[in-house]
Amino acid sequence: MFSKVLGKSILSIVVLLWAFWSLIPLSDRPFNDFIAHRATAQVNEFSGLLSQAKLRVQLKQSPSIFVALKDIARIEKIDLSSYFSDIKLQDIKNLDKKNKILMDTLLRESKGRLKQGLDLKGGIAFTLKIADNVTKEKDLNLRRSQLEKAAQIMRHRLDGMGVAEPVIRARGDDEIEIQLPGISMQDNPEIVDAVKRPAKLEFRLVHEDRPHSLDPQTIPIGYELLFSESENYQTGEMKMIPYYVKKIPEITGKMVKNAHTTLNQYGGFEISLEMKSQEGVDQFAKVTKDNIGRSLGIVLDGKLYSAPRINCEIPNGMASISGHFSQREALELTNILNNPLEFELILTEIQEIGPSLAEGAKRNSMYATLLGVGLVILFMIAYYRISGLVAVFTILANILIVLGLMAMIEATLTLPGVAALVLTAGMGVDSNSWIFERTRRMSSGKTNASGTCSGL
């Protein structure tokens, strides 16, 4: 009997310790302070780099320390992971991608484990809608896939701005809902416009020479170094292929009428492309005629997605992009060519919860929660004594485990969630009261059992 109780007690303690550990850190830490003490190698050198980042922010060359560090690393070709030896990123060869993953990891580490909603943390929530005249002629599945791609582009933009844990999701087949916790319109007045601005789809020529080094001095004049992701079908690994891509585009996305994925005669996937106007047809014909044998890069928002080779002149504006595409890659490239953010989205709804309002709501809700729970605890202990103390411990343990699970699965705590926790405590008190009262009645012999017969 004793061994069973001991085993259950040990298991309960282990679960409670796990739940508490899952909530550490309990609150967000300012990224500027966090990053200053986070470096584990070459600390003095990193302090100098951090001073450069602060100077960039003061000169308004970068909006935040987070973005400034990434900008400095990109310009000076610095491997930021060398200052954080405990974060293993040696398997990532592309420097920009490695630095992005590192900075995103550090940004997540600076945040509290239990995410708070806009009503507790403050921030901006807004909804963007695609104009009806843009979507009415398109297939429903195409509209939804383009909407998802547009949400992906917006997430990429917000990552570049250093916004932590934004919520971006498609709603229906023509709206995107965006929540930016911890962001205020006063400090970031242009953030909504920056998120919803049209994406730039461009067709740019690729230099005949392939890059042999990442040295910026080797880049030809008028070109820039961009990377295209390629998947190894045997291992599933992604590798970055460098290209020298012309800065000035030959054709813009406004000339593309339609793109769709088709099957070729060998059962593989390829993309069919159609130009919109006669101007687009003529321009495309000239580019393909003058550059047979060269590659034409497909660039969206400054990112190179593909660089197909020009095999012949295309005089009628109808082209096909062939290659070793998987279905997923072909559909993604099709969505890019259809330019999901070609037209500016319409802002239909915006809501801002300021930090002071959110802090006041959080403070009042915590006071109400503590007052309510405190009164319940006093009542349980005063009325049921030792049994009430045990009940209070189990209820608090239950709340701790719920919060630990929420932190583990990255759920968001909101004001209704706080109310639900109070109700959870109330249900626990209610069930314990029933148990205690029934136990008291049985111990005093006051049961409903009777051996008498009443009635006929």
C-alpha positions in Angstrom: 0.0 0.0 0.0 2.8 2.4 1.0 4.8 1.6 -2.2 1.8 2.4 -4.4 1.2 5.8 -2.7 5.0 6.6 -2.9 5.1 5.7 -6.6 2.1 7.9 -7.3 3.5 10.8 -5.3 6.8 10.6 -7.1 5.0 10.5 -10.5 2.9 13.6 -9.5 6.0 15.5 -8.4 7.8 14.7 -11.7 4.7 15.9 -13.7 4.5 19.1 -11.7 8.2 19.8 -12.1 7.9 19.2 -15.9 4.9 21.6 -16.1 6.8 24.3 -14.2 9.9 23.8 -16.3 7.7 24.1 -19.5 6.7 27.6 -18.4 10.3 28.9 -18.0 10.8 31.8 -18.9 7.5 33.0 -17.6 7.6 36.3 -19.5 9.2 38.0 -22.5 12.6 39.4 -22.2 13.6 42.5 -24.3 15.6 41.2 -27.3 18.2 43.9 -27.0 19.0 42.9 -23.4 18.7 39.2 -24.1 21.0 39.1 -27.1 23.7 41.1 -25.2 24.2 38.3 -22.7 23.4 35.3 -24.9 26.6 35.0 -26.8 28.7 32.0 -25.7 31.9 32.5 -27.8 34.0 35.5 -28.8 31.9 37.7 -26.5 34.0 40.8 -26.8 33.9 40.7 -30.6 30.1 40.2 -30.5 29.8 43.2 -28.2 31.4 45.3 -30.9 29.0 43.9 -33.5 26.1 44.7 -31.2 27.4 48.3 -30.9 27.4 48.6 -34.7 23.8 47.3 -34.8 22.7 49.9 -32.2 24.3 52.6 -34.3 22.4 51.5 -37.4 19.1 51.7 -35.4 20.0 55.2 -34.1 20.8 56.3 -37.7 17.5 54.7 -38.8 19.2 52.4 -41.2 17.5 49.4 -39.6 14.2 49.3 -37.7 15.5 47.2 -34.8 18.5 45.4 -33.3 17.1 42.1 -34.7 17.1 43.4 -38.3 20.3 45.4 -37.9 22.3 42.3 -36.9 21.0 40.4 -39.9 21.8 43.4 -42.2 25.4 43.7 -40.9 25.9 39.9 -41.3 24.6 40.0 -44.8 26.7 43.0 -45.9 29.9 41.9 -44.2 29.4 38.1 -44.8 29.6 37.3 -41.1 28.6 33.9 -39.7 26.6 34.8 -36.6 26.4 31.2 -35.4 30.2 31.4 -34.5 29.1 33.5 -31.5 26.6 31.0 -30.3 28.4 27.7 -30.2 25.6 25.9 -28.3 23.2 26.3 -31.4 24.3 23.7 -33.9 23.9 24.9 -37.5 26.9 23.4 -39.2 24.8 21.4 -41.6 23.5 24.6 -43.2 25.9 25.8 -45.9 24.1 28.9 -47.1 25.3 31.8 -44.9 22.2 34.0 -45.2 19.9 31.1 -44.4 22.0 30.0 -41.5 21.9 33.5 -40.0 18.1 33.7 -40.5 17.5 30.4 -38.7 19.9 31.5 -35.9 18.2 34.9 -35.4 14.7 33.4 -35.5 15.8 30.8 -32.8 17.2 33.5 -30.6 14.1 35.6 -31.0 11.9 32.7 -29.9 14.2 32.1 -26.9 13.7 35.7 -25.8 10.0 35.2 -25.6 8.0 33.6 -22.7 7.1 30.0 -23.2 3.4 30.7 -22.7 2.2 32.8 -25.6 -0.2 35.6 -24.8 -3.0 36.8 -27.1 -3.5 40.3 -28.3 -5.9 41.1 -25.4 -3.2 40.3 -22.9 -0.1 41.5 -24.7 -1.4 44.2 -27.0 -0.8 44.4 -30.8 -2.5 44.9 -34.1 -5.1 42.6 -35.8 -6.3 43.3 -39.3 -8.0 41.6 -42.2 -7.1 42.0 -45.9 -9.4 41.1 -48.8 -8.7 40.5 -52.4 -10.9 42.7 -54.7 -13.9 40.9 -56.2 -13.0 41.9 -59.8 -9.6 40.1 -59.4 -11.0 36.8 -58.1 -14.3 36.4 -59.9 -12.9 34.8 -63.0 -10.5 32.4 -61.2 -11.2 28.8 -60.1 -11.9 28.3 -56.4 -9.0 26.0 -55.8 -6.7 28.4 -57.6 -7.9 31.3 -55.5 -7.3 29.4 -52.3 -3.8 28.2 -53.3 -2.9 31.8 -54.3 -4.2 33.1 -51.0 -2.0 30.6 -49.1 1.0 31.7 -51.2 0.2 35.4 -50.4 0.1 34.5 -46.7 3.5 32.9 -47.1 4.9 36.0 -48.8 3.6 38.2 -45.9 5.1 35.8 -43.3 8.5 36.2 -45.1 8.1 40.0 -45.0 7.3 40.0 -41.3 10.2 37.7 -40.5 12.5 40.2 -42.2 11.0 43.0 -40.0 11.7 41.0 -36.8 8.1 40.5 -35.8 7.9 37.5 -33.4 5.3 34.8 -33.8 2.8 36.6 -36.1 -0.5 34.8 -36.8 -1.2 34.8 -40.6 -4.0 32.6 -41.9 -6.3 32.5 -44.9 -10.0 33.1 -44.2 -12.4 31.8 -46.8 -11.1 32.1 -50.3 -10.5 35.8 -50.5 -9.4 37.1 -47.1 -6.2 36.9 -45.0 -6.3 37.5 -41.2 -3.1 38.8 -39.6 -2.3 39.3 -35.9 0.9 41.0 -34.8 1.3 40.7 -31.0 3.5 43.3 -29.3 3.4 45.7 -32.3 1.9 49.2 -32.1 0.9 51.6 -34.8 2.7 54.4 -33.0 6.1 52.7 -33.2 5.4 51.0 -36.6 3.0 53.3 -38.5 3.9 51.8 -41.9 3.8 48.1 -41.0 0.3 47.4 -42.5 1.2 49.1 -45.8 4.5 47.2 -45.8 2.7 43.8 -45.3 0.0 44.4 -48.0 2.0 46.1 -50.7 2.0 44.3 -54.1 4.7 41.7 -54.6 7.2 42.3 -57.4 7.4 39.4 -59.9 10.3 39.8 -62.3 12.1 37.9 -65.0 15.8 38.6 -64.9 18.6 37.3 -67.0 21.2 35.1 -65.3 24.9 35.6 -66.1 26.7 33.0 -68.2 29.3 32.4 -65.6 28.4 30.5 -62.5 29.7 31.8 -59.1 32.8 30.0 -57.8 33.0 31.9 -54.6 30.8 34.0 -52.4 33.2 37.0 -52.4 31.1 40.2 -53.2 34.1 41.5 -55.2 33.6 38.8 -57.8 30.0 39.8 -58.6 29.8 41.2 -62.2 28.7 44.8 -62.5 24.9 45.1 -62.8 24.3 41.7 -61.3 23.7 40.5 -57.7 24.2 37.1 -56.0 21.0 35.2 -55.4 20.3 31.6 -54.3 17.8 29.1 -55.6 16.7 26.2 -53.4 17.0 22.7 -54.9 15.9 19.4 -53.3 17.8 16.2 -53.5 15.2 13.6 -54.3 17.3 10.7 -52.9 18.0 12.3 -49.5 15.3 15.0 -49.2 18.0 17.6 -48.3 17.8 21.1 -49.6 20.8 22.8 -51.1 21.3 26.4 -52.2 22.5 27.0 -55.8 24.1 30.4 -56.3 23.5 32.5 -59.5 24.6 35.9 -60.7 21.2 37.5 -61.5 20.8 40.8 -63.4 19.4 43.6 -61.2 17.2 45.2 -63.9 14.4 42.9 -65.0 13.7 42.1 -68.7 10.0 41.4 -68.0 7.7 42.2 -65.0 4.9 40.1 -63.6 2.3 42.5 -65.0 2.8 41.0 -68.4 1.9 37.5 -67.3 -1.7 36.5 -68.1 -1.9 33.0 -66.7 0.2 30.0 -65.6 -0.9 26.5 -64.9 0.7 23.1 -64.1 0.5 20.4 -66.8 1.8 16.8 -67.4 4.3 16.3 -70.1 4.5 13.3 -72.4 6.8 11.5 -70.0 4.5 11.8 -67.0 6.5 14.6 -65.4 5.2 18.1 -64.4 5.9 21.3 -66.3 4.5 24.8 -66.2 2.6 26.5 -69.1 2.9 30.3 -69.2 0.9 32.8 -71.3 1.7 36.5 -71.7 -1.1 39.1 -71.2 -0.8 41.7 -74.0 0.9 42.1 -77.4 3.5 44.2 -75.7 4.3 41.3 -73.4 4.3 38.9 -76.3 6.8 41.0 -78.2 9.0 41.7 -75.3 9.1 38.0 -74.4 9.9 37.1 -78.0 12.8 39.6 -78.1 14.3 38.4 -74.8 14.1 34.7 -75.8 15.5 35.4 -79.3 18.5 37.4 -78.1 19.4 35.1 -75.2 19.1 31.5 -76.4 21.1 29.2 -74.2 21.0 31.6 -71.2 18.9 31.2 -68.1 16.0 33.5 -67.2 15.6 33.9 -63.4 12.1 34.0 -61.9 12.4 36.4 -58.9 9.6 37.3 -56.5 10.1 39.9 -53.8 13.9 39.7 -54.3 14.0 35.9 -53.9 15.1 33.6 -56.8 12.7 30.7 -57.2 13.8 29.2 -60.5 16.2 29.8 -63.3 15.0 27.9 -66.4 17.1 27.8 -69.6 16.0 29.5 -72.8 16.0 26.8 -75.4 14.5 28.7 -78.4 12.7 31.9 -79.4 9.1 32.1 -78.2 7.2 34.4 -80.6 3.6 33.8 -79.6 3.9 34.4 -75.8 3.1 30.8 -75.0 6.0 29.2 -73.1 6.5 26.0 -71.1 9.0 25.6 -68.2 10.2 22.0 -68.0 12.6 20.4 -65.6 12.7 17.8 -62.9 9.8 19.2 -60.9 7.9 17.4 -58.2 4.2 18.2 -58.1 4.7 20.4 -55.1 7.4 22.4 -56.8 5.4 22.8 -60.0 2.4 24.1 -58.1 4.5 26.5 -56.0 6.1 27.9 -59.1 2.7 28.2 -60.8 1.4 30.2 -57.8 4.4 32.5 -58.0 3.9 33.1 -61.7 0.3 33.9 -61.2 1.6 36.5 -58.7 -0.7 36.2 -55.7 0.1 39.8 -54.6 0.0 41.4 -57.9 -2.9 43.6 -56.8 -2.9 45.5 -53.6 -5.1 44.0 -51.0 -8.0 45.9 -49.4 -7.9 46.6 -45.7 -11.4 45.7 -44.5 -10.9 45.6 -40.7 -8.2 46.7 -38.2 -8.1 46.6 -34.5 -5.3 47.9 -32.2 -4.9 47.0 -28.6 -2.3 49.3 -27.1 0.2 48.0 -24.5 -1.3 50.1 -21.7 -4.8 48.8 -22.4 -3.5 45.2 -22.7 -1.5 45.7 -19.5 -4.6 47.1 -17.7 -6.7 44.2 -18.9 -4.1 41.7 -17.9 -3.6 43.3 -14.4 -7.4 43.5 -13.8 -8.0 39.9 -14.9 -5.1 38.7 -12.7 -6.4 40.6 -9.7 -9.9 39.2 -10.3 -8.5 35.7 -10.7 -6.3 35.8 -7.6 -9.1 37.3 -5.5 -11.6 34.6 -6.6 -9.2 31.8 -6.3 -7.9 33.2 -2.9 -11.4 33.3 -1.5 -12.1 29.8 -2.6 -8.9 28.6 -1.0 -9.7 30.3 2.3 -13.2 28.8 2.3 -12.0 25.2 1.5 -9.3 25.3 4.2 -11.6 26.9 6.8 -14.5 24.5 6.2 -12.8 21.2 5.3 -9.4 21.7 7.1 -6.9 19.1 6.0 -9.1 17.7 3.3 -9.6 21.2 2.0 -5.9 21.8 1.9 -5.4 18.7 -0.2 -8.2 19.8 -2.5 -6.6 23.2 -3.0 -3.2 21.6 -3.8 -4.7 19.3 -6.4 -6.6 22.2 -8.0 -3.5 24.3 -8.2 -1.5 21.4 -9.6 -4.2 20.9 -12.2 -4.0 24.5 -13.4 -0.2 24.3 -13.5 -0.3 21.1 -15.6 -2.8 22.8 -18.0 -0.6 25.8 -18.4 2.5 23.6 -18.9 0.6 21.7 -21.7 -0.4 25.0 -23.3 3.2 26.1 -23.3 4.4 22.8 -24.8 1.9 22.8 -27.7 2.4 26.6 -28.2 -1.2 27.4 -27.5 -2.1 31.1 -26.9 -3.5 32.3 -23.6 -6.3 35.0 -23.9 -8.6 36.6 -21.5 -11.4 34.0 -22.2 -8.7 31.4 -21.5 -8.0 33.0 -18.1 -11.7 32.8 -17.4 -11.7 29.1 -18.4 -8.9 28.4 -15.9 -11.1 30.0 -13.2 -14.0 27.8 -14.2 -11.6 24.8 -14.2 -10.7 25.6 -10.6 -14.4 26.1 -9.7 -15.3 22.7 -11.2 -12.5 21.1 -9.1 -13.8 22.7 -6.0 -17.4 21.6 -6.8 -16.4 18.0 -7.3 -14.2 17.9 -4.1 -17.1 19.4 -2.2 -19.4 16.6 -3.3 -16.8 14.0 -2.4 -16.2 15.6 1.1 -19.9 15.9 1.9 -20.7 12.4 0.9 -17.7 11.1 2.9 -18.9 13.1 5.9 -22.5 11.7 5.6 -21.2 8.1 5.3 -18.8 8.5 8.3 -21.7 9.8 10.4 -24.0 7.0 9.4 -26.5 9.3 7.6 -27.1 7.3 4.5 -30.2 6.9 2.4 -30.2 3.1 2.6 -33.3 1.7 4.3 -34.7 -1.8 4.8 -38.3 -0.6 5.3 -41.1 -0.9 2.7 -43.5 2.0 2.0 -46.4 1.9 -0.2 -48.4 -1.1 -1.5 
